Amino acid sequence: MTRIVAGSVGGRTIGVPAKGTRPTSDRVREAIFSRLEHLDVLDGARVLDLYAGSGALGLEAASRGALSVTLVDSARPATDVARKNVAMLGLTGVRVATETAERFAAALAAAGPRPAPGPAPGPALGAGSDAGPGPTAPLDLVFLDPPYDLDEATLVGVLTHLAAPGVLAAGAVLVVERSIRTPEPAWPSGLAAFARKDYGDTAVYYAEPSDAQPSVAEPSDTAVG
């Protein structure tokens, strides 16, 4: 059973795809969002959840005050479940896209710099929407929870697109989940990790635009870099 941990729909359970995804555990999700609240990046954030699966990470962000959330997964069964979760929870400002993370991130990079943050442009997108990347403001928060067997070159390609000018806002945070048995992502120019936390078999990396002021690490953080 997967549930939203806190916020406006805290305690509500959500559906998960029957196969093909690896949902982030409630324990790990709660730890991630505790860190994000400490960094003050959730309220009013524009969020992208790549390899979204059920959408648990993005939906948690929406529950905790994110302004807009886009859930992206290449598997139609996963986005069907995510769409049902959005409708069931009644969250606004959440859209769902059936697309690979590589193509979605590449389209964001190709779009170039975006308008300054403000009301989300374009028509409202409901639970049935299958939206591609649009002219959104720079992203404040990006989740990447790819399959553990995703090759490093593909992951670096996605990160490189996200590091392109105009994709990330100043002070943006990227949260990348990997297996503790895989190497740390090779961060492209424009991104730098500032913390790592391990939870069982899961390693969670926190990164930011490399021209940003370094975020303050907690004493228990594993040094990165």
C-alpha positions in Angstrom: 0.0 0.0 0.0 1.3 3.5 -0.9 0.0 6.6 0.8 0.5 10.3 0.6 2.4 11.1 3.8 1.4 14.7 4.6 -0.2 17.8 3.3 -3.7 18.5 2.0 -4.4 14.9 1.1 -2.0 13.3 3.7 -3.0 9.8 4.7 -4.8 9.0 1.5 -3.8 5.8 -0.4 -3.0 5.7 -4.1 -2.9 3.0 -6.7 0.4 1.6 -8.1 1.0 -0.1 -11.4 0.7 -3.9 -11.3 4.3 -4.3 -12.6 7.2 -2.5 -14.1 7.8 0.1 -11.4 9.6 0.4 -8.1 7.6 2.7 -5.9 9.6 4.8 -3.4 8.8 3.5 0.1 6.8 5.8 2.4 9.8 5.9 4.8 12.2 7.1 2.1 9.6 9.5 0.7 9.0 11.0 4.1 12.7 11.5 4.6 13.1 13.1 1.2 10.3 15.6 1.8 11.6 16.4 5.3 14.8 17.5 3.6 12.9 19.4 0.9 10.9 21.3 3.5 14.1 22.1 5.3 15.4 23.6 2.0 12.1 25.5 1.6 11.6 24.5 -2.0 8.1 23.0 -1.9 5.6 25.9 -1.4 4.6 27.3 -4.8 7.1 25.1 -6.6 6.9 24.0 -10.2 7.7 20.3 -10.1 8.7 17.7 -12.7 8.5 14.0 -11.7 10.4 11.8 -14.3 10.0 8.0 -14.3 7.0 8.8 -12.2 5.3 5.4 -12.0 2.2 6.0 -9.8 3.2 9.6 -9.4 3.8 9.2 -5.6 6.6 11.7 -5.4 5.0 14.4 -7.6 1.6 13.9 -5.8 3.3 14.2 -2.4 4.7 17.6 -3.6 1.3 18.7 -4.8 -0.2 17.7 -1.5 2.5 19.8 0.3 1.9 23.0 -1.6 3.5 22.8 -5.1 2.0 25.1 -7.6 2.2 22.8 -10.6 3.4 19.2 -11.1 4.1 17.2 -14.2 4.2 13.4 -14.0 6.1 11.7 -16.8 6.5 8.0 -17.5 7.0 6.1 -20.7 4.7 3.2 -19.8 1.0 3.7 -20.6 -0.2 1.4 -17.7 1.8 3.6 -15.3 0.4 6.9 -16.6 -3.1 5.4 -16.6 -2.7 4.7 -12.8 -1.2 8.1 -12.2 -4.1 9.8 -14.0 -6.6 7.9 -11.8 -4.6 8.9 -8.7 -4.8 12.6 -9.6 -8.6 12.3 -10.2 -9.1 10.4 -7.0 -7.2 12.8 -4.8 -8.8 15.9 -6.4 -5.5 17.7 -6.7 -5.3 20.7 -9.1 -2.3 21.8 -11.1 -1.2 18.2 -11.9 -0.8 16.9 -15.4 0.4 13.6 -16.8 2.5 12.8 -19.9 3.2 9.4 -21.5 6.7 10.0 -22.8 10.3 8.9 -22.2 12.2 11.0 -19.7 14.9 11.5 -22.4 12.5 12.9 -24.9 10.6 15.0 -22.4 13.8 16.5 -21.0 15.3 17.1 -24.4 12.1 19.0 -25.4 12.4 21.2 -22.3 16.1 22.0 -23.2 15.2 22.8 -26.8 12.5 25.2 -25.7 15.1 27.5 -24.2 14.6 30.1 -21.4 11.1 30.4 -20.0 9.0 33.2 -18.7 9.4 34.4 -15.2 7.3 32.5 -12.6 3.7 33.4 -12.4 0.3 31.8 -13.0 0.7 28.6 -15.0 0.2 29.5 -18.7 -2.1 27.7 -21.0 -5.3 25.8 -20.3 -5.8 23.9 -17.1 -4.9 20.2 -17.5 -7.0 17.7 -15.7 -6.4 14.1 -14.8 -7.2 12.9 -18.3 -4.5 15.1 -20.0 -1.6 13.6 -21.8 0.6 16.6 -21.9 3.9 17.2 -23.5 6.4 19.8 -22.3 4.9 23.3 -22.7 6.1 26.9 -22.1 6.3 26.5 -18.3 8.4 28.7 -16.0 11.8 27.3 -14.9 11.5 24.2 -12.7 12.0 24.5 -8.9 12.1 20.8 -8.2 12.8 17.7 -10.3 12.5 14.0 -9.2 14.3 11.3 -11.0 13.6 7.8 -9.8 14.7 5.6 -12.8 14.8 1.8 -12.9 18.0 0.7 -11.1 19.1 -1.0 -14.3 19.0 2.2 -16.3 22.4 2.7 -17.9 24.5 5.6 -16.7 24.8 7.2 -20.2 21.1 7.5 -20.5 20.8 9.1 -17.0 23.6 11.5 -17.8 21.8 12.5 -21.0 18.6 13.3 -19.1 20.6 15.3 -16.5 22.4 17.2 -19.3 19.1 18.3 -20.8 17.9 19.4 -17.4 21.1 21.5 -16.9 20.4 23.4 -20.2 19.8 27.2 -19.8 16.3 28.1 -18.7 15.2 24.6 -17.6 16.0 25.1 -13.9 15.2 28.0 -11.6 17.9 29.6 -9.4 17.9 27.5 -6.2 16.3 24.5 -7.9 16.8 21.1 -6.4 17.1 17.7 -8.2 16.4 14.5 -6.3 17.9 11.4 -7.9 17.3 7.9 -6.5 19.7 5.1 -7.4 20.8 1.7 -6.1 23.6 1.9 -3.6 25.4 -0.6 -5.9 25.5 1.8 -8.8 28.0 4.6 -9.1 27.1 8.2 -8.3 25.7 9.9 -11.4 28.3 11.7 -13.5 26.9 15.2 -13.0 27.1 17.2 -16.2 28.4 20.8 -16.4 25.8 23.0 -14.8 24.8 20.6 -12.0 26.5 19.6 -8.7 25.5 17.3 -5.9 25.4 18.7 -2.4 24.3 15.7 -0.4 23.6 11.9 -0.4 21.5 9.8 1.9 21.3 6.0 2.0 18.2 4.1 3.0 18.7 0.3 2.7 19.4 -0.4 -1.0 18.5 3.1 -2.1 20.9 6.0 -2.4 19.3 9.5 -2.7 21.3 12.3 -4.2 20.5 16.0 -4.0 21.8 18.3 -6.6 21.5 21.9 -7.7 22.5 24.2 -10.5 26.3 24.6 -10.0 26.2 28.4 -10.1 23.9 28.4 -7.0 25.1 29.1 -3.5 26.0 25.8 -1.9 23.1 24.4 0.2 23.7 23.8 3.9 24.3 20.2 4.5 23.0 18.5 7.7 25.6 16.9 10.0 24.5 13.4 9.1 24.9 13.9 5.3 27.3 11.9 3.4 29.8 14.2 1.7 29.4 14.4 -2.1 32.1 15.6 -4.5 
